Amino acid sequence: MIRLARAAELPILQDIERAAGEVFADIGMLAVAEDAPPSLEVLGGFERDGRAWVWADDGDLPVAYLIAELVDGNGHVEQVSVHPDHAGKRIGKALIEHAEDWARAQGAPALTLTTFTEVVWNGPYYEKLGFRLLPESEWTPGLREIRAAEAAHGLDRWPRACMRKPL
């Protein structure tokens, strides 16, 4: 069910992102809920580089996606989103495991991500998957850059952190 994303599906990935974002409104994070999904240009870069994967349903329609990159030699989950209609099926976990396999194939020693620490389906969820919170003293230059961009985008209105899982 996990496969590379196709260029024609990029608008569907945006729709998944919008739907996944809606649940943030329910916990008072309206700005996150209303945030625009990655642009077609950004998603297209991941798709062309073979770093965008989807979980497709029985009709081969994407219902979740993950995009990843290398940051300071580690695999890095740029975004993982599951359509709320498919939540609770361990799809996100499967996509993360797929990213781990990809990162290992790249020779990366770890997989990193940034996330909200107090949102149940973010930080606490990733801890259950084996990620640990990184103290700022362990942030790599690339993670510092990512966090600075997130702060500039207004995401620091809620507790946010970097996490790392050794491979």
Z-matrix of the N, CA and C atoms (Angstrom, degrees):
N
C 1 1.453
C 2 1.524 1 112.13
N 3 1.318 2 118.07 1 -17.49
C 4 1.469 3 120.25 2 175.68
C 5 1.514 4 107.97 3 -94.90
N 6 1.320 5 114.76 4 130.79
C 7 1.457 6 121.14 5 178.12
C 8 1.523 7 109.17 6 -150.80
N 9 1.328 8 115.51 7 168.84
C 10 1.457 9 119.48 8 176.18
C 11 1.529 10 110.00 9 -64.50
N 12 1.309 11 115.57 10 144.29
C 13 1.467 12 120.87 11 174.95
C 14 1.522 13 108.88 12 -70.67
N 15 1.309 14 115.37 13 152.34
C 16 1.466 15 121.97 14 177.10
C 17 1.521 16 108.79 15 -109.00
N 18 1.324 17 115.84 16 148.44
C 19 1.463 18 120.81 17 -177.12
C 20 1.527 19 111.94 18 -54.03
N 21 1.310 20 117.47 19 -40.77
C 22 1.468 21 120.89 20 -177.97
C 23 1.525 22 112.24 21 -66.80
N 24 1.339 23 117.53 22 -16.01
C 25 1.458 24 121.33 23 -177.52
C 26 1.533 25 113.54 24 -92.46
N 27 1.301 26 117.80 25 -4.47
C 28 1.464 27 119.72 26 -175.58
C 29 1.525 28 113.19 27 -56.96
N 30 1.348 29 119.65 28 -39.61
C 31 1.471 30 118.04 29 175.12
C 32 1.540 31 112.44 30 -62.03
N 33 1.328 32 117.85 31 -30.99
C 34 1.467 33 120.87 32 177.00
C 35 1.529 34 109.47 33 -66.48
N 36 1.340 35 116.71 34 -38.53
C 37 1.465 36 119.92 35 177.30
C 38 1.526 37 110.17 36 -62.01
N 39 1.318 38 116.77 37 -39.19
C 40 1.468 39 119.55 38 175.89
C 41 1.527 40 110.81 39 -62.48
N 42 1.329 41 117.05 40 -40.79
C 43 1.467 42 120.54 41 178.29
C 44 1.524 43 110.95 42 -63.42
N 45 1.343 44 117.01 43 -40.82
C 46 1.466 45 121.26 44 177.36
C 47 1.519 46 109.60 45 -60.64
N 48 1.324 47 116.37 46 -43.68
C 49 1.472 48 121.12 47 -179.47
C 50 1.522 49 111.04 48 -62.60
N 51 1.323 50 116.92 49 -43.95
C 52 1.471 51 120.19 50 178.90
C 53 1.536 52 110.58 51 -61.54
N 54 1.321 53 116.40 52 -46.34
C 55 1.471 54 120.41 53 -179.11
C 56 1.526 55 110.74 54 -64.51
N 57 1.326 56 116.80 55 -42.81
C 58 1.469 57 120.45 56 179.70
C 59 1.523 58 110.55 57 -64.78
N 60 1.313 59 116.94 58 -32.19
C 61 1.460 60 120.79 59 179.91
C 62 1.513 61 113.65 60 -71.09
N 63 1.323 62 116.83 61 -26.50
C 64 1.466 63 120.47 62 -177.21
C 65 1.523 64 113.15 63 -57.86
N 66 1.322 65 118.07 64 -32.35
C 67 1.467 66 119.89 65 -177.76
C 68 1.532 67 111.91 66 -67.14
N 69 1.325 68 116.90 67 -19.43
C 70 1.463 69 119.61 68 177.00
C 71 1.535 70 110.74 69 -68.29
N 72 1.314 71 117.79 70 -28.64
C 73 1.469 72 120.18 71 177.49
C 74 1.526 73 110.68 72 -62.79
N 75 1.322 74 116.30 73 -34.06
C 76 1.458 75 121.06 74 -179.00
C 77 1.524 76 112.82 75 -65.09
N 78 1.330 77 117.44 76 -20.86
C 79 1.470 78 120.29 77 -179.81
C 80 1.536 79 111.56 78 -111.70
N 81 1.331 80 115.72 79 19.91
C 82 1.460 81 120.19 80 174.31
C 83 1.518 82 115.59 81 83.43
N 84 1.325 83 117.48 82 14.08
C 85 1.462 84 121.06 83 180.00
C 86 1.536 85 108.91 84 -107.22
N 87 1.332 86 115.01 85 60.71
C 88 1.451 87 121.64 86 -174.18
C 89 1.530 88 112.06 87 -60.12
N 90 1.321 89 117.67 88 -38.32
C 91 1.469 90 120.28 89 -179.26
C 92 1.525 91 110.84 90 -62.16
N 93 1.314 92 117.45 91 -36.05
C 94 1.465 93 120.96 92 177.43
C 95 1.527 94 108.96 93 -70.00
N 96 1.320 95 116.46 94 -43.28
C 97 1.460 96 121.14 95 179.88
C 98 1.527 97 111.44 96 -60.29
N 99 1.319 98 116.75 97 -35.76
C 100 1.462 99 121.19 98 -176.28
C 101 1.527 100 113.37 99 -92.07
N 102 1.330 101 117.35 100 -2.44
C 103 1.460 102 120.95 101 -178.55
C 104 1.528 103 110.23 102 -65.24
N 105 1.303 104 115.90 103 140.80
C 106 1.465 105 120.88 104 179.62
C 107 1.533 106 109.94 105 -69.11
N 108 1.323 107 116.36 106 145.82
C 109 1.470 108 119.16 107 175.74
C 110 1.523 109 109.82 108 -70.85
N 111 1.337 110 117.21 109 168.92
C 112 1.464 111 118.63 110 174.84
C 113 1.532 112 109.55 111 -54.86
N 114 1.310 113 116.25 112 145.26
C 115 1.465 114 121.08 113 -179.55
C 116 1.524 115 110.52 114 -67.82
N 117 1.324 116 115.65 115 161.32
C 118 1.457 117 120.15 116 175.73
C 119 1.525 118 110.71 117 -60.35
N 120 1.320 119 116.56 118 -34.35
C 121 1.467 120 120.86 119 178.19
C 122 1.533 121 110.55 120 -63.58
N 123 1.327 122 116.77 121 -46.97
C 124 1.470 123 120.88 122 179.81
C 125 1.530 124 110.00 123 -64.43
N 126 1.327 125 116.89 124 -49.57
C 127 1.466 126 120.15 125 179.03
C 128 1.528 127 110.83 126 -60.39
N 129 1.327 128 115.97 127 -38.16
C 130 1.465 129 120.36 128 179.08
C 131 1.516 130 112.62 129 -62.03
N 132 1.325 131 116.87 130 -36.14
C 133 1.459 132 120.10 131 177.22
C 134 1.517 133 111.10 132 -62.86
N 135 1.323 134 116.91 133 -44.58
C 136 1.465 135 120.77 134 177.52
C 137 1.529 136 110.54 135 -64.17
N 138 1.329 137 116.23 136 -42.94
C 139 1.475 138 120.62 137 -178.95
C 140 1.523 139 110.33 138 -63.75
N 141 1.315 140 118.84 139 -46.62
C 142 1.472 141 121.94 140 -179.26
C 143 1.522 142 111.88 141 -63.58
N 144 1.339 143 116.78 142 -32.30
C 145 1.465 144 120.90 143 -179.61
C 146 1.523 145 113.07 144 -86.33
N 147 1.336 146 117.72 145 1.69
C 148 1.463 147 120.81 146 179.49
C 149 1.516 148 113.38 147 70.73
N 150 1.347 149 116.21 148 32.37
C 151 1.467 150 121.28 149 -178.90
C 152 1.521 151 111.65 150 -123.07
N 153 1.325 152 115.53 151 28.69
C 154 1.472 153 121.85 152 176.54
C 155 1.521 154 107.37 153 -131.69
N 156 1.338 155 115.45 154 120.30
C 157 1.453 156 121.03 155 -178.40
C 158 1.519 157 109.52 156 -121.99
N 159 1.319 158 114.71 157 150.60
C 160 1.466 159 120.45 158 176.91
C 161 1.518 160 109.66 159 -124.63
N 162 1.314 161 114.33 160 153.98
C 163 1.460 162 122.05 161 166.02
C 164 1.518 163 103.26 162 -100.61
N 165 1.324 164 116.34 163 117.85
C 166 1.457 165 120.85 164 -178.10
C 167 1.530 166 109.84 165 -103.58
N 168 1.323 167 115.24 166 144.24
C 169 1.467 168 119.90 167 178.55
C 170 1.530 169 110.06 168 -77.99
N 171 1.306 170 116.82 169 -173.24
C 172 1.470 171 120.94 170 -177.17
C 173 1.527 172 112.85 171 -62.31
N 174 1.320 173 116.82 172 -23.19
C 175 1.465 174 121.11 173 177.11
C 176 1.518 175 112.74 174 -92.69
N 177 1.342 176 117.08 175 10.97
C 178 1.463 177 125.00 176 -179.88
C 179 1.536 178 112.79 177 66.93
N 180 1.328 179 116.43 178 24.71
C 181 1.464 180 121.38 179 176.68
C 182 1.531 181 109.03 180 -96.14
N 183 1.334 182 118.50 181 127.85
C 184 1.471 183 119.89 182 178.93
C 185 1.530 184 111.71 183 -61.81
N 186 1.358 185 114.83 184 135.16
C 187 1.462 186 120.92 185 175.41
C 188 1.531 187 110.84 186 -122.76
N 189 1.334 188 115.88 187 -4.85
C 190 1.462 189 121.64 188 178.01
C 191 1.521 190 107.21 189 -159.14
N 192 1.343 191 115.36 190 159.03
C 193 1.460 192 117.97 191 177.50
C 194 1.522 193 110.13 192 -152.05
N 195 1.324 194 114.28 193 161.39
C 196 1.458 195 122.44 194 174.87
C 197 1.519 196 107.27 195 -141.57
N 198 1.333 197 115.78 196 136.32
C 199 1.463 198 121.32 197 172.44
C 200 1.524 199 107.34 198 -121.38
N 201 1.326 200 115.30 199 141.07
C 202 1.460 201 119.98 200 -175.27
C 203 1.527 202 110.18 201 -139.21
N 204 1.322 203 113.95 202 162.39
C 205 1.454 204 121.36 203 177.65
C 206 1.517 205 108.27 204 -150.50
N 207 1.309 206 116.27 205 175.39
C 208 1.458 207 121.21 206 172.78
C 209 1.519 208 107.90 207 -99.53
N 210 1.314 209 116.55 208 130.37
C 211 1.463 210 122.78 209 177.46
C 212 1.521 211 107.23 210 -128.55
N 213 1.313 212 116.00 211 112.85
C 214 1.468 213 122.02 212 179.31
C 215 1.523 214 111.79 213 54.07
N 216 1.340 215 116.15 214 39.72
C 217 1.455 216 121.20 215 176.10
C 218 1.512 217 115.37 216 84.96
N 219 1.313 218 117.46 217 -5.24
C 220 1.467 219 121.66 218 177.37
C 221 1.520 220 109.93 219 -105.39
N 222 1.334 221 115.88 220 149.85
C 223 1.450 222 118.48 221 169.10
C 224 1.515 223 107.80 222 -66.58
N 225 1.316 224 117.32 223 145.49
C 226 1.466 225 120.73 224 -178.61
C 227 1.522 226 108.59 225 -138.21
N 228 1.327 227 115.85 226 124.63
C 229 1.463 228 121.46 227 175.76
C 230 1.523 229 106.85 228 -79.40
N 231 1.306 230 115.26 229 109.43
C 232 1.467 231 120.09 230 178.17
C 233 1.525 232 110.00 231 -75.78
N 234 1.327 233 116.15 232 -40.74
C 235 1.465 234 120.16 233 179.65
C 236 1.520 235 108.86 234 -159.84
N 237 1.299 236 116.02 235 139.49
C 238 1.461 237 121.98 236 169.56
C 239 1.520 238 106.49 237 -136.68
N 240 1.318 239 116.24 238 127.52
C 241 1.464 240 121.20 239 -177.78
C 242 1.512 241 110.17 240 -140.59
N 243 1.330 242 114.33 241 136.98
C 244 1.461 243 122.21 242 177.63
C 245 1.527 244 107.41 243 -120.89
N 246 1.317 245 116.03 244 130.65
C 247 1.469 246 118.90 245 176.84
C 248 1.526 247 108.02 246 -59.64
N 249 1.348 248 117.98 247 134.32
C 250 1.470 249 120.86 248 -177.50
C 251 1.530 250 114.44 249 -55.83
N 252 1.330 251 118.14 250 -26.41
C 253 1.465 252 120.76 251 177.58
C 254 1.522 253 112.08 252 -65.87
N 255 1.342 254 116.05 253 -14.51
C 256 1.466 255 121.05 254 -177.45
C 257 1.522 256 112.12 255 -120.14
N 258 1.325 257 116.69 256 13.28
C 259 1.467 258 121.11 257 179.30
C 260 1.523 259 110.11 258 -67.17
N 261 1.331 260 115.67 259 154.24
C 262 1.452 261 121.47 260 176.22
C 263 1.512 262 114.56 261 81.32
N 264 1.324 263 117.24 262 9.68
C 265 1.466 264 120.97 263 -178.61
C 266 1.532 265 111.64 264 -106.83
N 267 1.327 266 116.46 265 9.58
C 268 1.471 267 123.27 266 179.45
C 269 1.532 268 112.59 267 67.02
N 270 1.314 269 115.96 268 23.76
C 271 1.462 270 121.07 269 178.48
C 272 1.523 271 110.30 270 -68.93
N 273 1.334 272 116.49 271 -43.09
C 274 1.467 273 119.92 272 178.27
C 275 1.514 274 111.24 273 -59.45
N 276 1.324 275 116.76 274 -42.55
C 277 1.464 276 121.48 275 178.64
C 278 1.525 277 110.22 276 -60.72
N 279 1.316 278 117.07 277 -44.36
C 280 1.464 279 120.75 278 179.79
C 281 1.529 280 111.00 279 -62.94
N 282 1.314 281 116.97 280 -40.18
C 283 1.466 282 119.87 281 178.38
C 284 1.531 283 111.07 282 -66.41
N 285 1.333 284 116.63 283 -40.03
C 286 1.475 285 120.01 284 177.31
C 287 1.531 286 109.44 285 -62.79
N 288 1.318 287 117.38 286 -43.86
C 289 1.467 288 120.31 287 178.39
C 290 1.524 289 111.06 288 -61.71
N 291 1.320 290 116.70 289 -36.87
C 292 1.463 291 120.79 290 176.35
C 293 1.530 292 110.08 291 -63.82
N 294 1.325 293 116.53 292 -41.84
C 295 1.468 294 120.58 293 177.69
C 296 1.528 295 110.47 294 -64.30
N 297 1.321 296 117.21 295 -36.47
C 298 1.463 297 120.50 296 176.46
C 299 1.524 298 110.38 297 -61.30
N 300 1.334 299 116.81 298 -44.78
C 301 1.462 300 120.59 299 178.14
C 302 1.523 301 110.95 300 -61.58
N 303 1.328 302 116.37 301 -43.59
C 304 1.465 303 120.79 302 177.82
C 305 1.531 304 110.22 303 -60.10
N 306 1.332 305 116.87 304 -46.53
C 307 1.466 306 120.92 305 -178.82
C 308 1.530 307 110.95 306 -62.11
N 309 1.328 308 116.98 307 -42.43
C 310 1.468 309 119.97 308 176.77
C 311 1.524 310 110.66 309 -58.80
N 312 1.332 311 116.24 310 -42.89
C 313 1.465 312 120.80 311 179.88
C 314 1.534 313 111.78 312 -63.58
N 315 1.324 314 116.40 313 -24.09
C 316 1.464 315 121.13 314 177.21
C 317 1.531 316 111.52 315 -85.41
N 318 1.327 317 116.38 316 -4.38
C 319 1.461 318 120.99 317 -177.81
C 320 1.514 319 113.61 318 83.83
N 321 1.323 320 116.92 319 15.42
C 322 1.463 321 121.15 320 -178.38
C 323 1.529 322 110.26 321 -77.20
N 324 1.332 323 116.86 322 139.24
C 325 1.462 324 120.00 323 178.52
C 326 1.527 325 113.71 324 -82.75
N 327 1.340 326 117.08 325 -12.95
C 328 1.468 327 119.79 326 -174.97
C 329 1.522 328 110.05 327 -156.03
N 330 1.331 329 113.86 328 166.30
C 331 1.457 330 122.19 329 173.00
C 332 1.516 331 106.56 330 -119.47
N 333 1.319 332 116.81 331 132.79
C 334 1.460 333 121.47 332 -179.92
C 335 1.523 334 109.95 333 -120.50
N 336 1.318 335 114.22 334 165.91
C 337 1.455 336 121.88 335 173.87
C 338 1.518 337 108.38 336 -163.57
N 339 1.304 338 116.26 337 166.84
C 340 1.467 339 121.49 338 171.07
C 341 1.523 340 106.55 339 -119.38
N 342 1.327 341 115.64 340 149.45
C 343 1.458 342 118.60 341 -172.93
C 344 1.520 343 111.55 342 -161.92
N 345 1.312 344 115.20 343 166.49
C 346 1.458 345 121.26 344 172.14
C 347 1.526 346 107.61 345 -79.91
N 348 1.313 347 116.46 346 129.39
C 349 1.470 348 119.98 347 -173.86
C 350 1.523 349 113.51 348 -79.00
N 351 1.318 350 117.97 349 -24.18
C 352 1.460 351 120.19 350 -173.85
C 353 1.525 352 114.21 351 -107.45
N 354 1.324 353 116.59 352 6.95
C 355 1.459 354 120.97 353 176.62
C 356 1.524 355 106.73 354 -94.25
N 357 1.317 356 116.81 355 121.62
C 358 1.461 357 122.41 356 -171.53
C 359 1.529 358 112.63 357 -51.81
N 360 1.337 359 116.92 358 -42.19
C 361 1.460 360 119.58 359 -177.30
C 362 1.529 361 111.84 360 -87.10
N 363 1.307 362 117.88 361 12.46
C 364 1.461 363 122.94 362 175.17
C 365 1.530 364 108.73 363 -115.37
N 366 1.322 365 118.27 364 -110.60
C 367 1.461 366 122.06 365 -174.24
C 368 1.521 367 115.48 366 -46.35
N 369 1.328 368 119.16 367 -55.22
C 370 1.472 369 119.43 368 -179.85
C 371 1.532 370 113.09 369 -60.17
N 372 1.316 371 116.37 370 -35.58
C 373 1.467 372 120.68 371 177.62
C 374 1.527 373 110.45 372 -65.01
N 375 1.335 374 116.62 373 -46.50
C 376 1.464 375 119.59 374 -178.86
C 377 1.530 376 111.52 375 -65.51
N 378 1.330 377 117.06 376 -33.13
C 379 1.468 378 119.46 377 174.96
C 380 1.530 379 110.28 378 -60.05
N 381 1.323 380 117.16 379 -40.12
C 382 1.471 381 120.77 380 177.92
C 383 1.529 382 111.39 381 -64.21
N 384 1.324 383 116.62 382 -25.20
C 385 1.464 384 121.06 383 179.27
C 386 1.531 385 112.18 384 -88.28
N 387 1.335 386 117.01 385 2.53
C 388 1.459 387 119.96 386 175.96
C 389 1.515 388 116.27 387 102.54
N 390 1.322 389 117.47 388 4.33
C 391 1.466 390 120.83 389 176.24
C 392 1.525 391 108.78 390 -82.23
N 393 1.328 392 116.00 391 151.13
C 394 1.463 393 119.54 392 173.97
C 395 1.522 394 108.90 393 -125.07
N 396 1.323 395 114.25 394 148.31
C 397 1.462 396 119.91 395 176.73
C 398 1.516 397 108.91 396 -65.85
N 399 1.311 398 116.50 397 135.88
C 400 1.461 399 121.44 398 178.33
C 401 1.520 400 109.69 399 -98.02
N 402 1.318 401 117.21 400 126.15
C 403 1.463 402 117.70 401 171.59
C 404 1.532 403 108.15 402 -65.57
N 405 1.296 404 116.31 403 152.40
C 406 1.463 405 120.32 404 -176.86
C 407 1.524 406 112.19 405 -55.14
N 408 1.318 407 117.83 406 -29.53
C 409 1.469 408 121.29 407 179.24
C 410 1.529 409 112.07 408 -63.81
N 411 1.339 410 118.15 409 -17.67
C 412 1.458 411 121.97 410 -179.82
C 413 1.533 412 113.16 411 -102.61
N 414 1.317 413 117.51 412 2.12
C 415 1.453 414 119.74 413 178.41
C 416 1.517 415 109.38 414 -69.29
N 417 1.311 416 116.51 415 134.48
C 418 1.459 417 121.50 416 175.28
C 419 1.533 418 108.63 417 -79.86
N 420 1.333 419 117.74 418 166.58
C 421 1.472 420 118.65 419 177.73
C 422 1.529 421 112.71 420 -56.42
N 423 1.322 422 117.13 421 -39.61
C 424 1.458 423 119.62 422 179.48
C 425 1.519 424 112.96 423 -66.07
N 426 1.334 425 116.93 424 -39.14
C 427 1.467 426 119.93 425 176.86
C 428 1.527 427 110.60 426 -66.37
N 429 1.325 428 116.46 427 -36.89
C 430 1.470 429 119.54 428 176.56
C 431 1.531 430 110.61 429 -61.90
N 432 1.318 431 115.78 430 -40.10
C 433 1.462 432 120.64 431 178.82
C 434 1.534 433 110.82 432 -64.15
N 435 1.320 434 115.67 433 -45.06
C 436 1.467 435 120.56 434 178.73
C 437 1.524 436 110.44 435 -61.43
N 438 1.320 437 117.33 436 -45.59
C 439 1.460 438 120.57 437 -179.44
C 440 1.528 439 111.19 438 -65.01
N 441 1.327 440 117.29 439 -37.04
C 442 1.470 441 119.97 440 177.85
C 443 1.527 442 110.04 441 -63.90
N 444 1.327 443 117.36 442 -41.37
C 445 1.463 444 120.67 443 178.63
C 446 1.529 445 110.63 444 -65.72
N 447 1.322 446 116.87 445 -39.21
C 448 1.460 447 120.20 446 177.81
C 449 1.524 448 111.14 447 -64.60
N 450 1.316 449 116.34 448 -41.71
C 451 1.472 450 120.82 449 178.43
C 452 1.527 451 109.88 450 -62.95
N 453 1.320 452 116.63 451 -43.20
C 454 1.471 453 120.59 452 179.31
C 455 1.531 454 110.78 453 -63.68
N 456 1.308 455 116.64 454 -27.53
C 457 1.466 456 122.31 455 179.65
C 458 1.540 457 111.52 456 -82.81
N 459 1.323 458 116.85 457 -5.76
C 460 1.462 459 120.83 458 176.96
C 461 1.522 460 115.36 459 94.02
N 462 1.320 461 117.00 460 7.74
C 463 1.471 462 118.99 461 -176.91
C 464 1.520 463 113.20 462 -73.75
N 465 1.312 464 118.00 463 -14.77
C 466 1.465 465 120.50 464 -179.00
C 467 1.526 466 113.64 465 -79.06
N 468 1.317 467 116.82 466 8.40
C 469 1.467 468 118.90 467 173.63
C 470 1.527 469 110.33 468 -68.35
N 471 1.349 470 115.46 469 -16.46
C 472 1.456 471 122.58 470 177.93
C 473 1.521 472 107.24 471 -126.75
N 474 1.339 473 118.04 472 149.08
C 475 1.472 474 119.81 473 -178.47
C 476 1.533 475 112.02 474 -56.17
N 477 1.311 476 114.35 475 130.08
C 478 1.464 477 121.43 476 -174.87
C 479 1.522 478 108.58 477 -138.85
N 480 1.321 479 117.04 478 150.58
C 481 1.465 480 119.67 479 -177.11
C 482 1.519 481 111.16 480 -154.13
N 483 1.329 482 113.98 481 169.96
C 484 1.464 483 122.69 482 171.64
C 485 1.528 484 107.52 483 -96.94
N 486 1.319 485 115.55 484 145.93
C 487 1.465 486 121.05 485 176.77
C 488 1.519 487 108.54 486 -132.90
N 489 1.338 488 114.32 487 155.66
C 490 1.474 489 120.47 488 -177.03
C 491 1.518 490 109.15 489 -142.58
N 492 1.339 491 114.23 490 140.51
C 493 1.464 492 120.63 491 175.25
C 494 1.526 493 107.42 492 -127.07
N 495 1.330 494 117.32 493 119.05
C 496 1.470 495 118.52 494 176.69
C 497 1.520 496 110.00 495 -66.33
N 498 1.321 497 114.63 496 145.38
C 499 1.473 498 119.19 497 178.23
C 500 1.500 499 107.68 498 -104.13
